[in-house]
Amino acid sequence: MDDAQKKSNFFKDTLPGIILCLFIMLLGMVGADLIGEVLKGIGVLEADSKSPVSGIFVAILLGIIVRNLIKVPGLFSKGISFSMKYLLRAGIILLGLRLSLMEALKLGAIGIPLIAVCITVGLGITLFLTHKMNQSIRLGTLIASGTGICGVSAIMATSPVIKAKENEISYAVANITIFGLTGMLIYPFLANFLFADDPIKAGLFLGTAIHDTAQVTGAALIYDQMFQSQAVVEAATVTKLTRNLFIIVIIPLVSYMFLAKSKGNKVDRDNTVSLPKWYTFIPLFVIGFLLLSVLRTIGDATLVASGNAFGIIGEDTWHALYTELSSFGITYLLGMAMAGVGLTTDFKMFKGLGLKPFYIGFVAAVSVGLASLLLIAMFGGLINM
C-alpha cells in the first residue's frame, strides 16, 4: 500500500471518528459554560462564579448518551478507537514536559508503597471472592488484573496468557469500565473534600483508586478544571504510570496463580500459561513521558547554567514552548480521548454472565479505594518529608 492510499484510508476510515471526538469535547466545554450561565441567571451562582461542572465531565456524559441512546454508526469506530488509544498516549507523553525528571521520579517513589498495597488488595479481594462465589477462574483473573494494575490494558495483556474466552474478556472490560467510570466522575470531588489542601495526596488517591489510565487522566482533568490544581494532574499521572509498570511483575504472577488454581478444575484445566517476553509488558507511552521529562530537565538545567535552554533557546521562549505543548496535550488530545471514553461506554457489555462477577468487581473497586484513602490518611504526613 503506497503513501497516497494510506492517507486516503486514514481520511476515510479514521478522521470521521476523530472529528466526532473533537466535536463532543468542544460541545462539553460549551455545555459546562452554559450550565454555569443558567445557574447564574436563576440566582444559584454569583455573577463571578465559575461553572460547577467541568467540560470533560460533560463531554464524557454526552459521549455515553450518544453511545447508548442515539447509537454510533460504524463509520466513526476507527477514529474513536484512535482517539482513545493514540491521542490519549500522545497527551500523556506531552504531559511529561510539565515535570522535571527528578520531580517525576520523586512522585513515583512516594507512591510505590501505596501502589503496592492497593494492587495487593485489588488482586486478593477479587480472587478470594471469585473462589467463594464459585465463578470462572479465568474471569476472576481478568477482573483482578484490571482492578489491581491498569484497567483494560492489563486485561488485554492477561487474556491471551490464560486463554480467556471472548465473553469473559468483554465482561471484565465492562466491569472495569463501569466502576472506573464511576470513580472518574465521583472521586475528584471526594479527593477535593478530603485533600483540598494537599494536591499530592489528592493525586495519589486518584492514581491508585481508579482503574484505567484514561479514567485516571479524566478524573485528574476534572479536578483541575473544577478546583484549579495542575499539581493534581501531575501527581495522578505519575502515580498511574508508575502503577502501570507493575504490569511487568503482576501479569506473570496472576498467570502463575491462575495455573495453580486451575489444576483439577474442569472448566479451566485445558489452559496452559505461556508468558510473552517481559519487555512486551512495558507501556511505550511511559517511556515517552519519561523522555520528555528528561528533555524538560536538561532544558531547565542548561537555562540555569547558561541563560538559554540547550544553549540556544531563551527563557521566555523555552517556558512558552513547554507550556503550550503540554497545554495542547491536556486540553485537546486528552479531552478528545475522554470524549472517546464516553463514546465507547456501552452498557450492553454486561449481558450474558450474570450479576455475580459484577458484585465481585464492585467490592474489589470499593476495597481498593478504601485502602488508598486509609493509607493516605495514616501515612499522608510522610508525603511532604
C-alpha positions in Angstrom: 0.0 0.0 0.0 1.5 3.3 -1.1 1.5 6.6 1.0 -1.3 8.1 -1.0 -3.5 5.1 -0.4 -2.7 5.1 3.3 -3.6 8.8 3.5 -6.8 8.1 1.7 -7.7 5.3 4.1 -6.9 7.5 7.1 -9.2 10.3 5.9 -11.9 7.8 5.0 -11.8 5.4 8.0 -10.2 7.3 10.9 -10.8 11.0 10.5 -14.6 11.0 11.0 -14.3 9.4 14.4 -11.6 11.9 15.4 -13.8 14.8 14.3 -16.7 13.3 16.3 -14.5 13.2 19.5 -13.4 16.8 18.9 -17.0 17.9 18.4 -18.1 16.1 21.6 -15.2 17.6 23.5 -16.0 21.2 22.3 -19.7 20.6 23.0 -18.8 19.5 26.5 -16.9 22.7 27.1 -19.7 24.9 25.8 -22.2 22.8 27.7 -20.3 23.3 31.0 -20.2 27.1 30.5 -23.9 27.1 29.5 -24.8 25.3 32.7 -22.9 27.9 34.7 -24.6 30.8 32.9 -28.0 29.3 33.5 -27.3 28.8 37.2 -26.1 32.4 37.4 -29.3 33.6 35.7 -31.6 31.9 38.2 -29.5 33.2 41.1 -28.0 29.9 42.2 -24.5 31.1 41.5 -22.9 34.5 42.0 -22.1 36.5 38.8 -18.3 36.0 39.1 -18.6 32.2 39.9 -17.4 29.5 37.5 -19.5 26.6 36.3 -20.0 23.9 38.9 -19.3 21.2 36.3 -16.2 20.7 34.1 -16.2 20.4 30.3 -14.5 17.0 30.5 -17.3 15.8 32.8 -20.0 17.0 30.4 -18.1 15.6 27.3 -18.0 12.1 28.9 -21.7 12.1 29.7 -22.6 13.4 26.3 -20.5 10.5 24.8 -22.3 8.0 26.9 -25.7 9.3 25.9 -24.8 9.2 22.2 -23.4 5.7 22.5 -26.4 4.2 24.4 -29.4 6.2 23.2 -28.6 7.7 19.8 -26.1 5.0 18.7 -22.8 5.5 16.9 -22.5 4.4 13.2 -19.6 2.2 12.3 -18.1 5.0 10.2 -16.8 6.6 13.4 -15.5 3.5 15.2 -11.9 3.5 14.0 -11.4 7.2 14.7 -12.9 6.9 18.2 -10.5 4.0 18.9 -7.7 6.0 17.5 -8.5 8.9 19.9 -8.7 6.7 22.9 -5.5 4.8 22.1 -3.1 7.2 20.4 -4.4 10.7 21.3 -4.5 9.6 25.0 -0.9 8.3 24.9 0.3 11.4 23.0 -1.4 13.7 25.5 0.2 11.8 28.4 3.6 11.9 26.7 3.3 15.7 26.3 2.4 15.9 29.9 6.0 14.9 30.6 7.0 18.4 29.7 5.2 19.6 32.8 7.6 17.8 35.1 11.4 17.6 35.5 12.7 14.1 35.7 13.6 14.4 39.4 10.0 15.6 40.2 8.6 12.7 38.3 10.8 10.1 40.0 10.2 11.6 43.4 6.4 11.5 42.9 6.7 7.9 41.6 8.8 6.8 44.6 6.4 8.4 47.0 3.5 6.4 45.5 5.3 3.0 45.3 4.3 1.6 48.7 0.8 2.9 48.3 0.5 1.4 44.8 1.9 -2.0 46.0 -0.7 -2.2 48.8 -3.6 -1.2 46.6 -2.6 -3.7 43.9 -2.4 -6.4 46.6 -5.8 -5.5 47.9 -7.3 -5.5 44.4 -5.9 -8.9 43.5 -6.5 -10.5 46.8 -10.2 -9.4 47.2 -11.1 -10.3 43.6 -9.5 -13.8 43.6 -10.9 -14.5 47.1 -14.5 -13.6 46.1 -14.1 -15.5 42.8 -13.3 -18.6 44.7 -16.1 -18.1 47.3 -18.7 -17.3 44.8 -17.7 -20.3 42.6 -17.0 -18.2 39.5 -14.8 -18.8 36.5 -11.1 -18.6 37.5 -10.3 -17.0 34.1 -12.9 -14.3 34.6 -11.8 -13.7 38.1 -8.2 -13.4 37.0 -9.1 -10.9 34.3 -11.1 -8.7 36.8 -8.3 -9.0 39.3 -5.7 -7.8 36.8 -7.8 -4.9 35.6 -8.7 -3.8 39.1 -5.3 -4.1 40.6 -3.0 -2.9 37.9 -4.1 -0.7 34.9 -7.6 -1.5 33.8 -8.3 -2.6 30.3 -4.6 -2.7 29.3 -4.0 -5.3 32.0 -7.0 -7.3 30.9 -5.9 -7.4 27.3 -2.3 -8.4 28.4 -3.6 -11.2 30.6 -6.3 -12.6 28.4 -4.1 -14.4 25.8 -1.8 -15.8 28.5 -4.7 -17.6 30.3 -6.6 -18.2 27.0 -9.7 -16.3 28.2 -12.9 -16.6 26.3 -14.4 -13.7 24.3 -17.4 -13.2 26.6 -15.1 -13.3 29.7 -12.9 -10.6 28.2 -15.9 -8.5 27.3 -17.4 -8.8 30.8 -14.1 -8.0 32.5 -13.7 -4.9 30.3 -17.3 -3.9 31.1 -16.6 -4.3 34.8 -13.6 -2.2 34.7 -15.3 0.4 32.5 -18.3 0.9 34.7 -16.6 1.1 38.1 -13.6 3.1 36.7 -16.0 5.5 35.0 -18.0 5.9 38.3 -14.8 6.6 40.1 -13.7 9.1 37.5 -16.9 11.1 37.9 -17.1 10.9 41.7 -13.6 10.7 43.1 -12.4 14.2 42.0 -15.0 15.7 44.3 -14.2 13.3 47.1 -10.5 13.9 46.7 -11.1 17.7 47.0 -13.3 17.2 50.0 -10.7 15.2 51.8 -7.4 16.6 50.5 -8.2 20.1 49.2 -5.1 21.5 51.0 -2.7 18.9 49.5 -2.7 18.2 45.8 -0.1 15.4 46.1 -2.4 13.4 48.3 -5.4 14.1 46.0 -3.3 13.0 43.0 -2.1 9.8 44.8 -5.7 8.9 45.6 -6.9 9.4 42.1 -3.9 7.5 40.7 -4.3 4.5 42.9 -8.1 4.2 43.4 -9.3 4.4 39.7 -8.6 1.5 37.3 -7.7 2.6 33.8 -5.1 5.1 32.6 -7.8 7.0 30.6 -10.1 7.1 33.7 -7.4 8.4 36.0 -6.5 11.1 33.4 -10.1 12.1 33.1 -10.5 12.3 36.9 -7.4 14.5 37.2 -8.5 16.8 34.4 -12.0 17.2 36.0 -10.2 18.0 39.3 -8.0 20.6 37.6 -10.9 22.2 35.7 -13.1 22.3 38.9 -10.5 23.3 41.5 -7.6 24.8 39.5 -4.8 22.4 40.6 -2.4 21.4 37.9 -0.3 19.6 40.6 -3.1 17.1 41.0 -2.9 16.2 37.3 0.9 15.7 37.6 0.7 13.6 40.7 -2.2 11.5 39.5 -0.5 10.9 36.1 2.9 9.9 37.6 1.3 7.7 40.2 -0.8 5.9 37.4 2.2 5.5 35.1 4.3 4.1 38.0 1.4 1.7 38.7 1.3 0.7 35.1 4.9 -0.5 35.3 3.9 -3.1 37.9 2.3 -5.0 35.0 5.8 -6.4 34.3 5.7 -8.3 37.6 2.0 -8.8 38.2 0.9 -10.4 34.9 3.3 -13.3 35.3 2.3 -13.6 39.0 -1.5 -13.8 38.3 -0.9 -16.1 35.4 1.0 -18.5 37.7 -1.7 -18.2 40.3 -4.3 -19.0 37.6 -2.4 -22.1 36.6 -2.1 -23.2 40.2 -5.8 -22.6 40.8 -7.0 -24.2 37.6 -5.4 -27.6 38.2 -8.1 -30.1 38.7 -10.8 -27.6 37.6 -12.8 -29.0 34.7 -13.6 -25.6 33.3 -10.1 -24.3 33.2 -7.8 -27.3 33.2 -7.3 -27.1 29.4 -5.4 -23.8 29.8 -1.7 -23.5 30.0 0.3 -20.4 30.8 2.8 -19.3 28.1 4.2 -15.9 29.0 5.4 -13.4 26.4 8.8 -11.7 26.8 8.8 -9.3 29.9 9.6 -6.2 27.8 6.3 -6.6 25.8 4.5 -5.5 29.0 6.3 -2.1 29.2 3.9 0.6 28.0 5.8 2.7 25.4 4.0 5.9 26.4 5.5 5.7 29.8 8.9 5.7 28.2 7.8 8.7 26.1 6.6 10.5 29.2 10.0 10.0 30.9 11.9 11.0 27.8 10.1 14.4 27.6 10.6 14.8 31.4 14.3 14.3 30.8 14.1 16.9 28.0 12.5 19.3 30.3 15.1 18.6 33.0 18.0 19.2 30.6 16.4 22.4 29.3 15.9 23.8 32.7 19.4 22.8 33.8 21.1 24.5 30.8 18.9 27.5 31.2 20.2 28.0 34.8 23.8 27.3 33.7 24.0 29.5 30.6 20.9 31.6 30.5 19.5 29.7 27.5 17.8 26.3 27.3 20.2 23.9 25.4 22.4 27.0 24.9 20.2 28.4 22.2 16.6 28.9 23.5 15.8 32.0 25.5 14.0 31.7 28.9 10.6 33.1 27.7 10.7 31.0 24.5 11.5 27.9 26.4 8.8 28.5 29.0 6.2 29.2 26.3 7.3 26.1 24.3 6.9 23.5 27.0 3.8 25.2 28.5 2.0 25.4 25.1 2.8 21.9 24.1 1.8 20.4 27.4 -1.4 22.5 27.5 -2.3 21.3 24.0 -1.9 17.8 25.1 -4.0 18.2 28.2 -6.7 20.4 26.7 -7.2 18.8 23.2 -5.5 15.4 23.0 -6.7 14.2 26.4 -10.0 16.0 26.0 -10.7 14.1 22.8 -9.6 10.9 24.4 -12.1 11.4 27.2 -14.9 12.0 24.7 -13.9 8.7 23.2 -14.2 7.1 26.6 -17.8 8.2 26.7 -18.5 7.1 23.1 -17.2 3.6 23.8 -19.1 3.0 27.1 -21.8 0.5 26.0 -23.9 -0.8 28.9 -24.9 -3.9 26.7 -21.5 -5.4 27.6 -22.9 -6.6 30.9 -25.3 -9.0 29.3 -24.5 -12.8 29.4 -22.6 -13.8 32.5 -25.0 -12.8 35.3 -24.5 -10.4 38.2 -22.0 -12.3 40.5 -18.9 -11.1 38.6 -20.4 -7.6 38.7 -20.6 -7.8 42.5 -17.0 -9.1 42.6 -15.8 -6.1 40.6 -17.8 -3.7 42.7 -16.4 -5.0 46.0 -12.9 -5.0 44.6 -13.2 -1.4 43.3 -14.5 -0.1 46.6 -11.9 -2.0 48.6 -9.0 -0.5 46.5 -10.5 3.0 47.0 -10.9 2.5 50.8 -7.3 1.1 51.1 -6.0 4.1 49.3 -7.9 6.5 51.5 -6.9 4.7 54.7 -3.2 4.6 53.8 -3.1 8.3 52.8 -4.9 9.2 56.0 -2.5 7.1 58.1 0.8 7.9 56.4 0.0 11.1 54.5 2.2 13.1 56.8 5.2 11.4 55.4 4.5 12.5 51.8 5.8 16.1 52.4 9.0 14.9 54.0 
